[in-house]
C-alpha cells in the first residue's frame, strides 16, 4: 500500500506530560480506528465522551473524541481526534493500540499539513504561513504568519494568474484570427494593457525590499569588543537571566553564545562573543576567530569597551555602535566615537545605568530595519524569486510582442507557470519535502 494511502496518527498537542493531549488520526482508517478503540463512530463534529479500549478489551482512557468525515476536514480525509489525559503511559498505550491496526502508521513531520495541501485544503503559501505561525516567537511574527495562513499572498497570486491567462487568451485569439485584418490589433491592445497593469502591481510588491523576510528571520545583534569589558554582563542584562558566565578573568567566553529576545515585538538574536585580542592559547584563538566571523555576519554590532581602550577592531559591513561600559567605576573615562544621529552610549552593564537608552535605540533600529513589514506579502526567499521570475516574463512579453505574438504568448505561459509554482500547483515536487520536513510531528 502506498504511504499516502495509509492512515497516519500522531500527537498533535504539546509534549507529555500535560493535562490534555490530542492524538490525531487521518486517512481511510480513521473511522475503523474509532470503532476499534471506542466501539462506535460518534456524530460528525460533535464532542463525544468515550471509554477507549485496546483490541483485548483492556481500558485505555476515559476520553473525548471528535469525528470529521472527509472531505470536510482539515486534511480533506477522514479525521478522528482523541482528546485524552496527557500522561506518557496513556499516550504510549493509545499509540500501541493504533499501531496494531491494519495500514496504520505514525505520521512523518508535516504529513498532516502536506495531505491538506495535496487535497486542496490550502496552497503552498498558506502551508508556509502555518509553519511560520508554529515557529513565531514574537507577536509581530505571529501577525505576519497569520496573514499568510489566511491566504494573503495566495489570493493575490491566484488573481494575478487568472489575469495572465485572460491576457494570454486574447493574444492567442489574435494569433488564431491573424488572417482577418485588424482583429489581432483589437485583441492585443487590451492584452498589453492588462499585462502592464499586472506588472506594476507585482513590482510594487517586490519593492518592499525583503522586509517581511527579515521579520521572519529576525535581527542579529553581536556584542563584541576586547576581553573583560563586560560583554557577558551586558548579555545577561538584555536577556534578564544568567545565560553567560561572568568572570573577572580575561578570555572566559571562548565560544559564541546566542539568546533570542522579543524586543517590543521584534525578534532579535543577541550574540555574546569571545574577547577580541591577540593570544597564544589555541582554544582562545578559535574563539576569537568565531567572534570575528559572527560579528561580520551580524546586522548590528555593539562594540563594548571601557575607558582604557576605545579602538574598534571590526571589519564587517554592519553598523557598529560604540558603547562605553563601566561608567560606575570611572565616569570620567574617555568617550568613544559617537553614533551619527544617536549620540554616545555610556552604560554600566553591572548596575544598569544607561541601559534604558541603549535598549530604546535598539528598538528604534529594529523598527527602521524591519520597516513597514506588517503590510508585506512576501515572507520567504522562494516566494520572492518566483515573483521576480513572473515579473521578468511579463516584462519580456511586452518587449517581444512586436517580434511576434507567439513569443509574447510563450512568455505569458512562463509567467503563469511561475505563479503556479508559487501556489504549489505545478512542478514543485522537488521542494515539497524540504518545506514540510521543517514542520513538527503531528502537524
C-alpha positions in Angstrom: 0.0 0.0 0.0 1.4 3.4 -0.9 2.4 5.5 2.1 0.0 8.3 1.0 -2.9 5.8 1.1 -2.1 4.7 4.6 -3.8 6.1 7.7 -1.5 8.2 9.9 -1.5 9.1 13.6 0.5 11.4 15.9 0.4 13.5 19.0 -0.9 16.9 17.8 -0.6 18.8 21.1 2.2 19.7 23.4 4.8 17.3 24.8 3.8 15.0 27.5 3.1 15.1 30.4 0.2 17.5 30.1 -3.3 17.9 31.4 -4.9 17.0 28.0 -3.3 15.6 24.9 -4.7 15.4 21.4 -4.0 12.3 19.2 -5.0 13.0 15.6 -5.7 10.2 13.0 -6.1 10.9 9.3 -6.9 8.6 6.4 -9.3 5.9 5.3 -8.7 4.0 8.6 -9.8 6.9 10.9 -13.3 5.6 11.1 -12.3 2.0 11.8 -9.9 3.3 14.4 -12.8 4.9 16.2 -14.7 1.6 16.0 -11.7 -0.4 17.3 -10.9 1.8 20.2 -14.3 3.4 21.1 -16.8 0.9 19.8 -18.7 3.4 17.6 -18.4 6.4 15.3 -19.9 9.4 17.0 -21.9 12.2 15.2 -19.7 14.3 12.9 -18.1 17.4 14.5 -19.7 16.7 18.0 -17.5 16.2 21.0 -18.4 12.7 22.4 -17.2 11.1 25.6 -15.9 7.6 25.1 -14.1 4.9 27.1 -11.2 3.8 24.9 -10.2 0.1 24.9 -7.5 -1.9 23.2 -8.2 -4.9 21.0 -8.2 -7.2 24.0 -10.8 -5.1 25.8 -8.5 -3.5 28.3 -9.5 0.1 29.1 -7.0 2.7 27.9 -8.5 6.1 29.0 -11.7 8.0 29.5 -11.6 10.4 26.6 -13.5 12.9 24.4 -13.4 12.1 20.7 -14.2 14.1 17.6 -15.1 12.7 14.1 -14.6 14.8 10.9 -15.6 12.8 7.8 -13.7 13.9 4.6 -13.6 16.0 2.6 -14.9 18.4 5.3 -11.8 18.1 7.5 -8.5 19.8 8.0 -6.7 17.3 5.7 -9.5 16.6 3.3 -9.5 13.0 4.5 -11.5 11.2 7.3 -10.1 12.6 10.5 -10.5 11.4 14.1 -9.2 13.2 17.2 -8.8 11.5 20.6 -8.7 14.1 23.5 -7.1 12.1 26.3 -5.2 12.6 29.5 -1.7 13.7 28.7 0.3 11.2 30.7 3.1 9.3 29.0 1.7 5.9 29.8 -1.7 6.8 28.4 -0.2 8.1 25.2 2.1 5.1 24.8 -0.9 2.7 25.2 -3.0 4.6 22.7 -0.1 4.7 20.2 0.4 1.0 20.6 -3.3 0.3 20.1 -3.4 2.4 16.9 -0.2 1.0 15.5 -1.6 -2.5 15.8 -4.4 -1.7 13.4 -4.1 -2.6 9.7 -2.5 0.0 7.4 -1.9 2.4 10.3 1.4 4.1 11.0 2.9 7.0 12.8 3.0 10.3 10.9 6.1 11.9 9.5 6.9 15.6 10.3 4.4 17.9 8.5 2.5 15.0 7.0 -1.0 16.2 8.1 -0.3 19.6 6.5 1.1 18.0 3.4 -2.1 15.9 2.9 -4.1 19.1 3.4 -2.0 20.7 0.6 -2.3 17.7 -1.7 -6.1 17.6 -1.1 -6.5 21.3 -2.0 -7.3 22.5 1.5 -4.5 25.1 1.4 -1.9 26.3 -1.1 1.8 26.3 -0.6 2.0 29.9 0.6 -0.7 29.1 3.3 1.3 26.0 4.3 4.4 28.1 4.7 2.4 30.6 6.7 1.3 27.8 9.0 4.9 26.7 9.5 5.9 30.3 10.3 2.9 30.6 12.8 4.1 27.5 14.6 7.6 28.9 14.9 6.7 32.5 15.6 8.5 33.8 18.7 7.1 37.4 18.8 3.7 39.0 18.2 4.8 40.7 15.0 5.9 37.4 13.6 2.6 35.8 14.6 0.6 38.5 12.9 2.6 38.2 9.7 2.3 34.4 9.7 -1.4 34.6 10.3 -1.9 36.8 7.3 -0.1 34.3 5.2 -2.1 31.4 6.6 -5.3 33.4 5.7 -4.1 33.4 2.1 -2.9 37.0 1.7 -0.3 36.2 -0.9 -2.1 33.1 -2.3 -5.2 35.1 -3.1 -3.2 37.7 -4.8 -1.3 35.1 -6.8 -4.5 33.4 -7.9 -5.9 36.7 -9.1 -2.7 37.5 -10.9 -2.6 34.1 -12.6 -6.2 34.4 -13.7 -5.5 37.8 -15.3 -2.4 36.5 -17.0 -4.4 33.7 -18.5 -7.0 36.2 -19.7 -4.3 38.3 -21.4 -2.8 35.1 -22.9 -6.2 34.1 -24.3 -6.6 37.4 -26.0 -3.1 37.2 -27.6 -3.7 33.6 -28.7 -7.1 34.5 -30.2 -5.3 37.2 -32.2 -2.9 34.5 -33.5 -5.9 32.3 -34.5 -7.5 35.2 -36.3 -4.3 36.7 -37.8 -5.8 36.4 -41.4 -8.7 38.7 -40.6 -7.2 42.2 -40.9 -7.4 44.3 -37.9 -8.7 41.7 -35.5 -5.3 40.9 -33.9 -4.6 44.6 -33.1 -8.0 44.9 -31.4 -7.2 41.9 -29.2 -3.5 42.6 -28.5 -4.0 46.1 -27.3 -6.3 45.2 -24.3 -4.0 42.3 -23.5 -1.0 44.5 -23.3 -2.9 46.9 -21.0 -3.7 44.0 -18.7 -0.1 42.9 -18.7 1.3 46.4 -17.9 -1.1 46.9 -15.0 -0.3 43.5 -13.6 3.5 44.1 -13.9 3.2 47.3 -11.9 1.3 45.6 -9.1 3.9 42.8 -8.8 6.8 45.2 -9.0 5.2 47.2 -6.1 5.2 44.0 -4.0 8.8 43.2 -4.9 9.8 46.7 -4.0 9.2 46.0 -0.3 13.0 45.2 -0.1 12.6 41.9 1.8 11.2 43.5 5.0 8.8 40.5 5.6 11.6 38.0 5.1 13.7 39.9 7.6 10.9 39.8 10.2 10.6 36.1 9.7 14.4 35.5 10.3 14.9 38.2 12.9 17.6 40.8 13.6 21.0 39.7 14.7 22.9 41.9 17.2 26.5 41.0 18.1 28.2 42.2 21.3 31.9 42.4 20.5 35.0 44.1 21.9 38.2 43.4 23.9 38.3 40.8 26.7 36.9 41.7 30.2 34.9 44.8 29.2 31.5 43.4 30.4 30.1 41.8 27.2 28.7 38.8 29.1 27.3 41.0 31.8 25.5 43.1 29.1 24.2 39.9 27.5 22.7 38.8 30.8 21.1 42.2 31.4 19.5 42.1 27.9 18.3 38.6 28.4 17.2 39.3 32.0 18.7 36.0 33.1 22.1 34.3 33.5 22.9 33.0 30.1 26.7 33.7 30.0 29.4 33.1 32.6 30.7 36.4 34.1 34.3 36.3 35.4 37.0 38.9 36.1 39.4 36.8 34.2 40.0 37.7 30.6 39.1 35.0 28.0 36.3 33.5 30.0 34.0 33.4 27.0 35.6 31.2 24.3 32.6 30.3 22.2 29.7 32.2 20.7 26.6 32.3 23.0 23.2 33.2 21.5 19.9 34.2 23.1 16.6 35.0 21.4 14.8 38.1 22.6 11.4 39.7 22.0 12.3 43.4 21.6 9.0 45.3 21.5 7.5 42.6 19.3 10.6 42.4 17.1 12.6 39.1 17.0 16.2 39.8 18.0 19.1 37.3 18.4 21.8 38.7 20.6 25.3 37.1 20.3 27.9 37.3 23.0 31.4 36.7 21.5 34.8 36.0 22.8 37.0 38.9 23.6 39.0 40.0 20.6 42.7 40.1 21.2 46.0 38.5 20.2 46.6 35.3 22.2 48.8 32.2 22.1 46.1 30.0 23.5 44.8 27.8 20.6 41.4 27.4 22.1 41.0 31.2 22.7 42.3 31.8 19.1 39.5 29.7 17.8 37.0 31.7 20.0 38.4 35.0 18.6 38.1 33.7 15.0 34.5 32.7 15.6 33.8 36.0 17.3 35.1 37.9 14.3 33.1 35.7 11.8 29.8 36.1 13.7 30.2 39.8 14.2 30.9 40.2 10.4 27.6 38.4 9.7 25.5 40.4 12.2 23.0 43.1 11.3 24.3 45.4 14.1 27.4 45.3 16.3 27.6 46.7 19.8 31.3 47.4 20.3 31.8 47.3 24.0 34.9 48.9 25.6 35.9 50.7 28.8 37.9 53.8 29.2 41.2 52.0 28.8 40.8 51.1 25.1 38.5 52.8 22.7 39.8 51.3 19.5 37.2 49.5 17.3 38.6 46.3 15.7 35.8 45.3 13.4 36.0 44.7 9.6 32.4 43.9 8.8 29.9 46.0 6.8 27.2 46.1 9.5 26.7 49.3 11.5 28.8 49.5 14.6 27.7 51.3 17.8 30.5 52.1 20.2 29.3 51.5 23.8 31.4 52.7 26.8 30.9 50.4 29.7 31.7 50.6 33.5 30.8 54.3 33.9 30.0 53.4 37.5 33.7 52.8 38.0 35.1 55.7 36.0 32.6 58.3 35.0 35.3 60.5 33.5 36.7 57.8 31.2 37.4 58.9 27.6 34.3 58.8 25.5 34.1 56.5 22.5 33.2 57.7 19.0 29.6 58.9 18.6 27.0 57.1 16.6 25.8 59.5 13.9 22.4 60.9 14.9 22.3 58.9 18.2 25.0 60.4 20.4 27.2 58.5 22.7 26.2 55.3 24.6 27.6 55.2 28.0 26.4 52.4 30.3 27.1 50.3 33.3 26.2 46.7 32.5 26.5 45.8 36.1 24.2 48.5 37.6 22.0 49.1 34.6 22.8 52.7 34.2 22.3 53.9 30.6 20.7 50.6 29.6 17.2 52.0 29.0 18.6 54.5 26.5 20.6 51.7 24.7 17.5 49.4 24.6 15.3 52.3 23.3 17.9 52.9 20.5 17.9 49.1 19.7 14.0 49.2 19.4 14.2 52.2 17.0 16.9 50.4 15.0 14.7 47.3 14.7 11.7 49.5 13.6 13.9 51.1 10.9 15.4 47.7 9.9 12.1 45.8 9.6 10.2 48.8 8.2 6.5 48.6 7.4 6.7 44.8 7.3 3.2 44.3 8.6 1.8 45.1 5.1 4.3 42.8 3.3 3.1 40.0 1.2 6.4 38.1 0.8 7.8 36.1 3.7 10.3 33.7 2.1 13.1 33.9 -0.5 11.3 31.2 -2.6 8.2 33.4 -2.9 10.3 36.5 -3.9 12.3 34.5 -6.5 9.1 33.2 -8.2 7.5 36.6 -8.2 10.7 38.0 -9.8 10.6 35.3 -12.5 6.9 36.2 -13.1 7.7 39.9 -13.4 10.6 39.2 -15.8 8.4 37.1 -18.1 5.7 39.7 -18.1 8.3 42.4 -19.0 9.6 40.3 -21.8 6.2 39.6 -23.1 5.7 43.3 -23.6 9.1 43.7 -25.2 8.8 40.8 -27.7 5.2 41.3 -28.8 6.4 43.4 -31.8 8.5 40.5 -32.9 5.6 38.1 -32.9 2.5 37.3 -30.9 3.7 33.8 -30.4 6.7 34.9 -28.5 4.6 37.1 -26.2 2.2 34.2 -25.6 5.0 31.9 -24.6 6.4 34.5 -22.1 2.9 34.7 -20.6 2.7 30.9 -20.2 6.1 31.0 -18.4 4.7 33.8 -16.1 1.5 31.8 -15.3 3.7 28.7 -14.6 5.8 30.7 -12.1 2.7 31.7 -10.2 1.5 28.1 -10.3 4.8 27.1 -8.7 4.3 29.8 -6.1 1.0 28.3 -5.1 2.4 24.8 -5.3 0.1 23.6 -8.0 2.6 22.8 -10.7 6.2 21.4 -10.8 7.1 21.7 -7.1 7.6 18.1 -6.1 11.3 18.8 -5.7 10.7 21.4 -2.9 7.8 19.9 -1.1 10.0 17.5 1.0 12.2 20.4 2.0 9.3 22.6 3.1 7.2 20.0 5.0 10.1 18.3 6.9 10.5 21.6 8.7 7.1 21.0 10.4 6.9 19.3 13.8 5.4 15.8 14.0 1.6 15.9 14.4 1.1 19.0 12.2 
